[in-house]
Amino acid sequence: MDHPVRRWESLADRQIRKAMEEGEFDDLPGEGKPFVWDDDENTPEDLRMAYKIMRENDLAPAWIMQGRELVEKHEKLIQAARKAVRVYKDALTDPVGYVQAEARYQKALALLREQAAKLNREIISYNLKLPRGVAHRPTVNIEHEVNRLMLG
């Protein structure tokens, strides 16, 4: 009959105990060395060990990966805004094509506004998932960006 404590062990606990008994954890990198914490005051204390292990194995938490994707989406949106402004400014030099250029520019602006609204919804959702102490990502003000590009 099983020992009473072992009956209450989870499957994971039993597998870990078995692996330990079979020596599968012997000779691991860092064995016998003190654990060195990378104190990062921006990382909540209860997550530091998990983040350290992830960092050492070239992994990142989902919110970091999502943050990288948001940066890429923001850069693509700004590139699209640059292109729309450049095309519009170039078309303004042609007096015959001014009306068509204005219509195309307004259509491009409407699309940029739509894309910015979608990106801002993603940013707000992302900000709600961030661990305590991590700075929130600002939303995109596409009107400000386009005006800045028009003046530049």
Residue pairs with C-beta under 8 A, 6 or more apart in sequence:
6 14
9 17
19 25
37 48
37 49
37 52
38 48
38 52
38 55
39 48
40 48
40 51
41 133
42 133
42 134
43 51
43 131
43 133
44 131
44 132
44 133
47 131
51 61
54 60
54 61
63 126
63 129
63 130
63 131
63 134
66 126
66 129
67 126
67 137
70 119
70 122
70 123
70 126
70 137
73 119
73 122
74 119
74 140
77 112
77 115
77 116
77 119
77 140
77 142
78 145
80 108
80 111
80 112
80 115
81 112
81 142
81 145
81 146
81 149
82 149
84 105
84 108
84 109
84 112
84 146
85 146
85 149
85 150
87 101
87 104
87 105
87 108
88 101
88 102
88 104
88 105
88 108
89 150
91 97
91 98
91 100
91 101
91 104
91 105
92 98
92 101
94 101
109 146
112 142
112 146
113 142
113 143
115 142
116 140
116 141
116 142
119 140
120 139
120 140
123 137
123 138
123 139
123 140
124 139
126 137
127 136
127 137
130 136
